[in-house]
Amino acid sequence: MTVADLPALNATLNAASGVLLVIGWLMIKSGRVTAHKVFMGAAFLVSTLFLVSYLVYHARVGSVPFEGTGTIRVVYFVILISHVILAATVLPLATVTIVLALRGRFATHKRIARWTLPIWLYVSVTGVIVYLMLY
């Protein structure tokens, strides 16, 4: 694997995170607490691997310009800007959400998770969309 392979790896990790988040949410909705913990822990691990890979790639390559023009350029930047702003919130939100669960503060965990999950899922999905539009 080379640095040139990292964008595809990053998109794959984002997609996997999104799938794991949805499965984790379905598990807790069906009362399967242990499975929920496993899938959400896996989503956090995969997202952490994504972040490391993303930082390595951009430290080596820098930014990659979007070549599209016209309406698609506007669409790309709307998605990218919302993605970047919300991505900055995922790590602290996910960390707080997990710590609350580990401390047994489930009412607060649930309240924060109602914000964390859709933001984290949006960031995962739009990460794949940005990759597809850019590469």
N, C-alpha and C positions, 0 to 999 in steps of 0.2 A: 504494500500500500504506500502511495506517495501523497504528497500534499495535494496534488491535483485530484485525488480520489475523495478528499474530505468533504466537499460540498454534497456529493451523493450520499456519503455516510451520514452527514448531518441531517439530510432530508429523511433518510431511513430512520434515524433515531427519533426525529420529531414525529414521524408517522407512528412509530412503535409506542412512543409516549402517549400519543392521542388514543390509540387503541387500548393501552393499559389503563388509562384514566377512565374510559367509558366502561370497561369491564369492571374496574374497581368500584365505580359508581353503581353499576348494576348489582354487584355483589352486596353492597351495603343496603340497597333498596330491597333485596330479597332476604335480608337478615343474616347473610353469610359473613360475619364479622372477620373471621380469620382469613378468608379468601380476600376480603376487602383490604386487609392490612398487607397481604402479600402483593396484590396487584398495585396498590398505591405506593408501596415501597419500591417495587420494580419500576414504576413510572418515575419516581424520584431518582433512582439510580440511572435509568436511561437518560433522563433529562440532564443529570450531572455529567454523564459521558458526552452528551451533546455539547454542553457548555465548554468542556475542556477541548473537544475537537474543534469547535467553532473559534475559540480563542487562539488555538495553535494555527489554524488556517489563516485567520485574519492578521495574526502577528507576522506570518511569513509572506502573505500575498497582498495585504492591504485591502482596500475596498475594490469592489468589482462594479464598474458602471453599467447601468441598464441601457441597452441600445435601442429599445423600442421608441416609437414616436407616436404622436397624436393621442387619441383617447386611451390607448393601452398604457401609455406612459403615465397618465393621470391616475388610472386605476392602480397601476403598480405602486406608485408613490403613496396613494391613500392606504393601500394594504400595508406597505412597508412601514410607514410612519406609525400607524396604529399598532402594528406588530412590535416595533421597537419600544414604544412607550409602555405597552403592556408587558413585554418581555422583562423589562426592568423591575416589574413588580412581582414576577413569578417566584424568584428565589426567596425573597423575604416572606411572601405570603405562604408558600409551600412549607417553608421551614417552621413558621409559627403554627401552621395548621398541624403539622406532624408533631411538634413539641407538645402542643395542647393535648393531642391524643395520647402520646406517651405518658403524660402526667395524669391521665384519667379525667381531664376536664372536658368531657364529651359535649356538654351543652355549648360551651364556647367554641370548641373544635367544630361542631356542626354549623354554628353561626358563621364562623370565618370560612369554612369549607364551601359554603354556598356562594361566596365571592371567588374563592381560590379556584375551584373547579372550572367554571366557565372561562375565566381569564386564562388559566393554564391550557385548557383545551383549545381556545382561540389561538393562542400563541403557537401551539403545536401544529394546528392545521394551517395557519397562515405561513408558518415556517416552510412547510412543504410547497405551498402556493408560490411563495417568493422564489424558492429554488427552481420550480418549474418555469416560472416567468423569466428568471435570470439566466438559467443554463439551458 
